[in-house]
């Protein structure tokens, strides 16, 4: 499985951006897809996740109500729509996928994900 993230860029605070993660390979074996983000000097943190089959979602408290994760099964693509962006959302955003049938309370754990994309940079100016 290969994941290709795209769509990052520079946006003003309050603006919107959508990042995408296109999957190739045996992606039908994946159960959960997620987005994480990382800034220099800090650990990669969970942003959002979605089940590939049923579209059940979960979000970090810091983005709840502003970000929306979705997937397009036909295109094997996961999206993260980011609205009302804040400077503290500035980070490199990584998509990830897990083969495991995880319970939702564990979707935020980085080590539960088997595959990672290369990251796409999002910068929010104040």
C-alpha positions as CSV (number, residue, x, y, z in Angstrom):
1,X,0.0,0.0,0.0
2,X,1.3,3.4,-0.9
3,X,-0.2,6.7,0.3
4,X,0.3,10.0,-1.5
5,X,-0.7,13.2,0.3
6,X,-1.3,16.4,-1.5
7,X,-3.1,19.7,-1.2
8,X,-1.1,21.6,1.4
9,X,-0.2,25.2,1.1
10,X,-0.3,28.6,2.6
11,X,-3.6,30.1,3.8
12,X,-4.7,33.0,6.0
13,X,-6.2,32.5,9.4
14,X,-9.9,31.8,9.1
15,X,-9.5,30.3,5.7
16,X,-10.0,26.8,4.4
17,X,-7.9,24.1,2.8
18,X,-8.5,20.5,1.7
19,X,-5.8,17.9,1.8
20,X,-6.1,14.6,0.0
21,X,-4.5,11.2,0.4
22,X,-4.6,8.9,-2.6
23,X,-4.0,5.2,-1.9
24,X,-2.7,2.5,-4.2
25,X,-2.0,-1.1,-3.8
26,X,-4.0,-3.4,-1.6
27,X,-6.0,-0.6,0.0
28,X,-9.2,-2.7,0.2
29,X,-7.5,-4.5,3.1
30,X,-7.4,-1.3,5.1
31,X,-9.9,-0.7,7.9
32,X,-9.1,2.7,9.3
33,X,-7.5,5.8,7.6
34,X,-6.3,8.7,9.6
35,X,-4.6,12.1,9.5
36,X,-1.9,13.2,11.9
37,X,0.2,16.3,12.0
38,X,3.6,17.3,13.2
39,X,5.5,20.5,13.9
40,X,9.3,20.6,14.3
41,X,10.4,19.5,17.8
42,X,7.0,18.0,18.7
43,X,5.5,14.5,18.5
44,X,3.2,13.7,15.6
45,X,-0.3,14.2,16.9
46,X,-3.7,12.7,15.9
47,X,-6.1,14.8,13.9
48,X,-8.9,12.6,12.6
49,X,-9.7,9.1,11.5
50,X,-12.4,7.3,9.5
51,X,-13.3,3.7,8.9
52,X,-13.0,2.7,5.3
53,X,-16.2,0.6,5.2
54,X,-18.7,2.5,7.3
55,X,-17.4,6.0,7.3
56,X,-17.4,6.3,11.1
57,X,-15.3,9.2,12.2
58,X,-13.5,10.6,15.2
59,X,-11.6,13.9,15.8
60,X,-9.1,15.4,18.1
61,X,-10.7,18.0,20.4
62,X,-8.5,20.7,18.9
63,X,-10.1,20.3,15.4
64,X,-13.6,19.1,16.2
65,X,-16.2,21.3,14.5
66,X,-13.6,22.8,12.1
67,X,-12.2,19.8,10.3
68,X,-14.0,17.1,8.4
69,X,-12.6,13.8,7.3
70,X,-14.2,11.9,4.5
71,X,-13.4,9.1,2.0
72,X,-14.2,8.2,-1.6
73,X,-14.1,4.5,-1.9
74,X,-14.2,4.5,-5.7
75,X,-11.1,6.7,-5.8
76,X,-9.4,5.1,-2.8
77,X,-8.9,8.6,-1.5
78,X,-9.3,10.1,2.0
79,X,-9.8,13.9,2.4
80,X,-9.4,16.3,5.3
81,X,-11.4,19.5,4.8
82,X,-10.0,22.2,7.1
83,X,-12.1,25.2,7.9
84,X,-11.6,28.2,10.2
85,X,-7.9,27.5,10.2
86,X,-5.7,28.9,12.9
87,X,-2.0,29.6,13.0
88,X,-1.7,26.7,15.5
89,X,-2.9,24.4,12.7
90,X,0.4,25.0,10.9
91,X,2.1,21.6,10.5
92,X,3.1,18.9,8.1
93,X,0.0,16.7,7.7
94,X,0.4,12.9,7.3
95,X,-2.2,10.4,6.2
96,X,-2.0,6.9,7.5
97,X,-3.8,3.6,7.1
98,X,-4.3,0.6,9.4
99,X,-5.1,-3.0,8.5
100,X,-6.4,-3.7,11.9
101,X,-10.0,-3.8,13.1
102,X,-9.3,-1.2,15.7
103,X,-11.8,0.1,18.3
104,X,-12.4,3.8,17.9
105,X,-10.7,4.6,21.3
106,X,-7.4,3.5,19.8
107,X,-7.5,5.3,16.5
108,X,-5.4,8.2,17.8
109,X,-2.4,5.9,18.5
110,X,0.3,6.3,15.9
111,X,1.7,2.8,16.3
112,X,-1.7,1.3,15.2
113,X,-1.1,2.5,11.7
114,X,0.9,0.4,9.2
115,X,1.3,2.7,6.3
116,X,2.1,6.4,6.1
117,X,2.2,9.0,3.3
118,X,5.0,11.4,2.8
119,X,3.2,14.4,4.4
120,X,2.0,17.7,3.0
121,X,2.8,21.1,4.5
122,X,0.1,23.4,5.7
123,X,0.9,26.9,6.8
124,X,-1.6,29.2,8.3
125,X,-0.6,32.9,8.5
126,X,-2.0,35.2,11.2
